């Protein structure tokens, strides 16, 4: 049975200003009415909540709770904080749009997303998504290619947090 907004609202409260979910019903000896529902994943940082024995991400439940529909694709945390499920921090996006709001990866050695040193060719490679933007011996040129592609395709990269 697919989880509905009506069932969700009968078992859980969602506070859109704090992003917190609390239980409306007792689900076990350890879960009482008023208890905070869910816990934050150590690895991914998302809040996960069990409803009817199934685990759901809190940001997806917030969308169902507020709109009555499941999101068609993904829900983006606008500020990049995965456990911040306040309603104003959530927006429905496509997979492509969600990738545009990514932080620079921890293993990015250059500090510039999409620019990588290719040891085998002794050149810098620039790319955006799956689009190859070329190889160059000049780091600055590779960065400019990447930045130009971001602007052309409307990418917004989070460099902070």
Beta strands, then each sheet from edge to edge (+ up, - down):
strand 1: 12-15
strand 2: 20-23
strand 3: 39-40
strand 4: 47-51
strand 5: 54-57
strand 6: 74-77
strand 7: 90-93
strand 8: 115-118
strand 9: 123-128
strand 10: 131-136
sheet 1: 1+ 2-
sheet 2: 3+ 4- 5+
sheet 3: 6+ 7-
sheet 4: 8+ 9- 10+
end
